[in-house]
Amino acid sequence: MRVAMYYNNRDVRLEEMPTPRIGADELLVKVLASGICGSDVMEWYRIKKAPRVLGHEIAGEIVEVGKEVKNYKVGDRVFVSHHVPCNTCEYCLNGFHTLCDTLRTTNFDPGGFAEYLRVPRINVDRGVFVLPDEISLEDGVFIEPLACVLRGQRLARLRPGQTVFIIGSGISGVLHIALARASGAGRIIASDISEYRLKAAKQFGADETILAKEVNPAKIREINQGRLADLVIICAGAISAYTQALQSVNRGGTVLCFAPLEPGLNFVFPFFDFWNDGLTLMSTYGGSPLDITTAIELIRAQRLPLREMITHRLPLKEAGLGFRMVAEAKDSIKVIIEPHR
């Protein structure tokens, strides 16, 4: 089968590798759509394991079923979760499924930027979701990233009427914007370094947009009736974004750290302001099983304009172009690879 082999963000090669052979308790899935995630182009994170077939936002069709598998059949259209929790450790039992060691070590074989993938037993048990008729394969690509966004906003306890400031208007940012709008947020403000992405932020629900270089507390107050934001969501992995977030949040507000910083990147933390202003600073990673099922229901109900977020649909042979566009973060929002196109 053909795969897109990742070496670095500028070197993604179309290569051949054997189609995986499945065991009695496994599935073989034909990948029909696979989204490029912002984390796929975090080179500092990915290059350590290169060369590798990446891709974890997938939708496809089951083409082979192991003889011991009971709940799925050939022809089922499915979303497959690459990371699945054990559901029995201290983290899972306390609702922190994305901190589970099992979740952080499970995966499918080889990755979503391939014509086929093997779904291991544990993923078959708790990570395969048959797509409802109302959900297209393209819609299915959004299940994983939307689950991550849902978890973040759930933990941050976004409430109707709150002012939300989203720093970074790539796909994660616009998903946060659209979900916040659907959840009844009051004023939504978005920033980015790209005018193209600021237009997208407006399209998907932002009331106001600001170029990143122009973000400061006075600007936030100017467009928010004299107040800072109740909730700031950081969707850009840069120290400047974290600094702006802490300067833009109102007393008693929350800063949600959605995008990570590269290990070793540190900044001076204004602890007195954090303490004095009663701020909540929280991080989020991945999506739990609850968030995945919620994402599926939101997509089924067509609550979010997901298909309009897709700017590029590329065949597997052009995966390298897709990676470059996502890494450059200029003229794209959601890039989808179609391995059998």
C-alpha positions as CSV (number, residue, x, y, z in Angstrom):
1,M,0.0,0.0,0.0
2,R,1.0,3.6,-0.4
3,V,1.8,5.8,2.6
4,A,3.0,9.4,3.2
5,M,6.2,8.9,5.2
6,Y,7.1,11.9,7.4
7,Y,10.8,12.9,7.7
8,N,10.3,16.5,8.5
9,N,7.8,19.3,7.7
10,R,9.4,19.9,4.3
11,D,10.1,16.2,3.5
12,V,7.1,14.0,3.4
13,R,7.5,11.2,0.8
14,L,5.1,8.9,-1.0
15,E,6.4,5.4,-0.2
16,E,5.3,1.8,-0.3
17,M,4.9,-0.6,2.6
18,P,3.1,-3.9,3.2
19,T,-0.6,-3.6,3.9
20,P,-1.0,-4.6,7.6
21,R,-2.1,-8.2,8.4
22,I,-4.7,-8.3,11.1
23,G,-5.2,-10.8,14.0
24,A,-8.3,-12.6,15.1
25,D,-9.3,-9.7,17.3
26,E,-8.4,-6.8,15.0
27,L,-9.8,-4.8,12.1
28,L,-8.4,-3.5,8.8
29,V,-9.8,-0.1,7.9
30,K,-9.5,1.5,4.5
31,V,-8.7,5.2,5.2
32,L,-10.8,7.5,3.1
33,A,-10.2,10.8,4.7
34,S,-7.4,11.9,7.1
35,G,-6.9,15.4,8.5
36,I,-3.6,17.1,9.1
37,C,-3.5,18.2,12.7
38,G,-1.5,21.2,14.0
39,S,0.3,18.7,16.2
40,D,1.5,16.8,13.1
41,V,3.6,19.8,12.1
42,M,5.1,20.4,15.6
43,E,8.5,19.4,14.3
44,W,10.2,19.5,17.6
45,Y,7.8,16.8,18.7
46,R,7.5,14.7,15.6
47,I,11.0,14.6,14.3
48,K,12.3,12.5,17.2
49,K,10.4,9.5,15.9
50,A,10.9,10.1,12.1
51,P,10.6,8.5,9.7
52,R,7.0,7.7,10.5
53,V,3.5,7.6,9.1
54,L,1.5,10.2,11.0
55,G,-2.2,10.9,10.9
56,H,-4.8,10.4,13.7
57,E,-7.9,12.3,12.5
58,I,-9.3,9.5,10.3
59,A,-12.5,8.2,8.8
60,G,-12.8,5.1,6.7
61,E,-14.5,1.8,6.0
62,I,-13.9,-1.6,7.5
63,V,-12.6,-4.0,4.8
64,E,-11.6,-6.9,7.0
65,V,-12.8,-8.2,10.3
66,G,-11.0,-10.7,12.6
67,K,-12.9,-13.9,13.3
68,E,-13.2,-13.0,17.0
69,V,-14.6,-9.5,16.4
70,K,-18.4,-9.4,17.1
71,N,-19.6,-5.8,17.0
72,Y,-18.4,-4.6,13.6
73,K,-18.7,-5.8,10.0
74,V,-17.2,-5.3,6.6
75,G,-18.6,-2.1,5.1
76,D,-19.1,-0.2,8.3
77,R,-18.1,3.5,8.0
78,V,-16.0,4.3,11.1
79,F,-14.0,6.8,13.0
80,V,-11.1,5.1,14.9
81,S,-9.6,6.7,18.0
82,H,-5.8,6.3,17.9
83,H,-5.3,6.7,21.7
84,V,-7.6,4.8,24.1
85,P,-7.6,4.8,27.9
86,C,-7.5,1.7,30.2
87,N,-10.6,3.0,32.1
88,T,-9.3,1.4,35.3
89,C,-6.2,3.4,36.5
90,E,-6.3,6.2,39.0
91,Y,-6.4,8.8,36.3
92,C,-9.3,7.3,34.4
93,L,-11.3,6.6,37.6
94,N,-11.0,10.3,38.5
95,G,-12.0,11.5,35.1
96,F,-8.5,12.3,33.8
97,H,-8.6,9.8,30.9
98,T,-6.0,11.8,28.8
99,L,-3.4,11.4,31.6
100,C,-3.7,7.6,31.4
101,D,-0.5,5.7,30.5
102,T,-2.4,3.4,28.3
103,L,-4.0,6.3,26.3
104,R,-0.5,7.8,25.8
105,T,1.0,4.5,24.5
106,T,-1.8,3.1,22.3
107,N,-2.1,3.7,18.5
108,F,-3.2,2.2,15.3
109,D,-0.8,0.8,12.6
110,P,0.7,2.6,10.8
111,G,-1.0,6.0,10.8
112,G,-3.8,7.8,9.0
113,F,-1.7,9.0,6.1
114,A,-1.9,5.5,4.6
115,E,-4.3,3.6,2.4
116,Y,-5.1,1.1,5.1
117,L,-4.5,0.8,8.9
118,R,-4.7,-2.1,11.4
119,V,-6.8,-1.5,14.5
120,P,-5.3,-3.3,17.5
121,R,-7.5,-5.3,19.9
122,I,-7.7,-2.6,22.6
123,N,-8.7,0.1,20.0
124,V,-11.3,-2.3,18.6
125,D,-12.7,-2.7,22.2
126,R,-13.1,1.0,23.0
127,G,-11.9,3.2,20.1
128,V,-14.0,2.3,17.0
129,F,-17.2,4.3,16.4
130,V,-19.6,3.6,13.6
131,L,-20.5,6.8,11.8
132,P,-24.3,7.6,11.8
133,D,-25.8,8.1,8.4
134,E,-25.9,11.9,9.0
135,I,-22.1,12.1,9.3
136,S,-20.1,12.1,6.1
137,L,-16.5,10.8,5.9
138,E,-15.3,14.4,5.8
139,D,-17.3,15.2,8.9
140,G,-15.7,12.2,10.6
141,V,-12.3,13.8,10.3
142,F,-13.4,16.4,12.8
143,I,-14.4,14.0,15.5
144,E,-11.0,13.8,17.2
145,P,-10.1,17.6,17.0
146,L,-13.5,18.6,18.1
147,A,-13.3,16.2,21.1
148,C,-10.1,17.9,22.1
149,V,-11.8,21.3,21.9
150,L,-14.8,20.1,23.8
151,R,-12.7,18.8,26.6
152,G,-10.9,22.1,26.9
153,Q,-14.0,24.2,27.1
154,R,-15.7,21.7,29.4
155,L,-12.8,21.9,31.9
156,A,-12.6,25.7,31.5
157,R,-16.4,25.8,32.3
158,L,-17.3,28.2,29.6
159,R,-20.6,29.8,30.5
160,P,-23.2,31.6,28.3
161,G,-22.6,35.3,28.1
162,Q,-18.8,35.2,28.9
163,T,-16.3,37.1,26.8
164,V,-13.9,34.6,25.2
165,F,-10.6,35.6,23.7
166,I,-9.0,33.0,21.4
167,I,-5.3,33.5,20.6
168,G,-4.5,31.8,17.3
169,S,-7.1,31.2,14.5
170,G,-5.9,28.1,12.8
171,I,-8.2,25.0,12.8
172,S,-8.0,24.7,16.6
173,G,-8.8,28.3,17.1
174,V,-11.8,28.3,14.7
175,L,-13.2,25.2,16.3
176,H,-13.0,26.9,19.6
177,I,-14.7,29.9,18.1
178,A,-17.5,27.9,16.5
179,L,-18.0,25.8,19.7
180,A,-18.0,28.9,21.9
181,R,-20.6,30.5,19.7
182,A,-22.8,27.4,19.7
183,S,-22.4,27.3,23.5
184,G,-23.8,30.8,24.0
185,A,-20.6,32.8,24.6
186,G,-21.2,36.6,24.7
187,R,-18.5,38.4,22.9
188,I,-15.8,36.4,21.0
189,I,-12.5,38.0,20.2
190,A,-9.8,36.3,18.1
191,S,-6.3,37.1,17.1
192,D,-3.7,35.7,14.7
193,I,-0.6,36.7,12.7
194,S,-2.4,36.1,9.5
195,E,-5.1,38.3,7.9
196,Y,-6.4,35.2,6.0
197,R,-7.0,33.4,9.3
198,L,-8.6,36.4,10.9
199,K,-11.1,36.4,8.1
200,A,-11.8,32.8,8.8
201,A,-12.2,33.6,12.5
202,K,-14.9,36.2,11.6
203,Q,-16.6,33.6,9.3
204,F,-16.9,31.1,12.0
205,G,-18.2,33.3,14.8
206,A,-15.7,35.8,16.1
207,D,-17.2,39.3,16.8
208,E,-13.9,41.0,16.7
209,T,-10.5,40.2,15.4
210,I,-7.0,41.6,16.2
211,L,-3.7,41.1,14.5
212,A,-1.4,39.4,17.0
213,K,1.1,42.2,17.1
214,E,-1.6,44.7,18.1
215,V,-2.9,42.7,21.1
216,N,-2.6,44.5,24.5
217,P,-4.9,45.0,27.5
218,A,-6.1,48.4,26.3
219,K,-7.1,47.0,22.9
220,I,-9.1,44.2,24.6
221,R,-10.9,46.7,26.9
222,E,-11.6,49.0,23.9
223,I,-13.6,46.4,22.1
224,N,-15.1,44.7,25.2
225,Q,-16.8,47.6,26.9
226,G,-13.9,48.3,29.2
227,R,-13.4,44.8,30.4
228,L,-10.8,42.1,29.8
229,A,-11.8,38.6,28.8
230,D,-13.4,36.1,31.1
231,L,-11.8,33.1,29.3
232,V,-8.7,33.2,27.2
233,I,-7.8,30.1,25.1
234,I,-4.3,29.8,23.8
235,C,-4.2,28.1,20.4
236,A,-0.7,29.3,19.4
237,G,2.5,27.6,20.7
238,A,4.5,30.8,21.3
239,I,5.7,32.5,24.4
240,S,4.2,35.8,23.1
241,A,0.8,34.1,23.0
242,Y,1.1,33.0,26.7
243,T,2.3,36.5,27.7
244,Q,-0.7,38.1,25.9
245,A,-3.1,35.7,27.5
246,L,-2.1,36.5,31.0
247,Q,-2.4,40.2,30.2
248,S,-5.8,39.8,28.6
249,V,-7.7,37.9,31.2
250,N,-10.1,39.6,33.7
251,R,-9.9,39.2,37.4
252,G,-11.4,35.9,38.4
253,G,-11.0,34.7,34.8
254,T,-9.5,31.5,33.3
255,V,-6.6,30.9,30.9
256,L,-6.9,27.6,29.0
257,C,-3.5,26.4,27.6
258,F,-4.6,24.5,24.5
259,A,-1.4,24.7,22.5
260,P,1.9,23.6,24.1
261,L,5.2,25.3,24.2
262,E,8.3,23.4,23.0
263,P,10.1,21.8,26.0
264,G,12.7,24.2,27.3
265,L,10.8,27.3,26.3
266,N,10.1,29.2,29.5
267,F,8.9,32.7,30.4
268,V,8.7,34.9,33.4
269,F,5.4,34.1,35.1
270,P,3.7,37.2,36.7
271,F,2.9,35.2,39.9
272,F,1.7,38.2,42.0
273,D,-0.8,39.2,39.3
274,F,-2.0,35.6,39.0
275,W,-2.4,35.4,42.8
276,N,-3.8,38.9,43.3
277,D,-6.4,38.6,40.4
278,G,-7.6,35.2,41.4
279,L,-6.9,33.7,38.0
280,T,-7.2,30.0,37.0
281,L,-4.5,28.7,34.7
282,M,-5.2,25.3,33.2
283,S,-4.0,22.9,30.5
284,T,-5.8,20.4,28.4
285,Y,-4.6,17.5,26.2
286,G,-6.6,15.2,23.9
287,G,-10.2,14.1,24.3
288,S,-11.8,11.5,26.6
289,P,-14.4,8.9,25.5
290,L,-17.1,11.3,26.7
291,D,-15.8,14.1,24.5
292,I,-15.6,11.8,21.5
293,T,-19.3,10.7,21.9
294,T,-20.3,14.3,22.5
295,A,-18.4,15.4,19.3
296,I,-20.2,12.8,17.3
297,E,-23.6,14.0,18.5
298,L,-22.8,17.6,17.8
299,I,-21.7,16.7,14.3
300,R,-24.7,14.6,13.7
301,A,-26.9,17.5,14.8
302,Q,-25.0,19.8,12.4
303,R,-24.4,22.4,15.2
304,L,-21.1,23.6,13.7
305,P,-20.1,24.7,10.2
306,L,-17.4,22.1,9.8
307,R,-17.4,21.5,6.1
308,E,-16.8,25.2,5.5
309,M,-13.6,24.9,7.4
310,I,-12.1,22.6,4.9
311,T,-9.9,24.6,2.6
312,H,-7.9,21.8,0.8
313,R,-8.6,18.2,-0.1
314,L,-5.4,16.5,-1.4
315,P,-4.5,13.0,-2.7
316,L,-1.9,11.1,-0.8
317,K,0.8,12.0,-3.3
318,E,0.4,15.6,-2.3
319,A,0.6,15.1,1.4
320,G,3.9,16.9,1.5
321,L,2.2,20.0,0.1
322,G,-0.5,19.7,2.8
323,F,2.2,19.5,5.5
324,R,3.9,22.6,4.2
325,M,0.7,24.6,4.1
326,V,-0.3,23.6,7.7
327,A,3.3,24.4,8.9
328,E,3.3,27.8,7.2
329,A,0.0,28.7,8.9
330,K,-1.0,31.2,6.2
331,D,-3.5,30.3,3.6
332,S,-5.2,27.2,4.9
333,I,-7.6,26.2,7.7
334,K,-8.3,22.5,7.4
335,V,-6.3,20.3,5.1
336,I,-7.6,16.8,4.4
337,I,-5.7,13.9,2.8
338,E,-7.8,11.4,0.7
339,P,-5.5,8.3,0.4
340,H,-7.6,6.6,-2.3
341,R,-8.2,9.6,-4.5
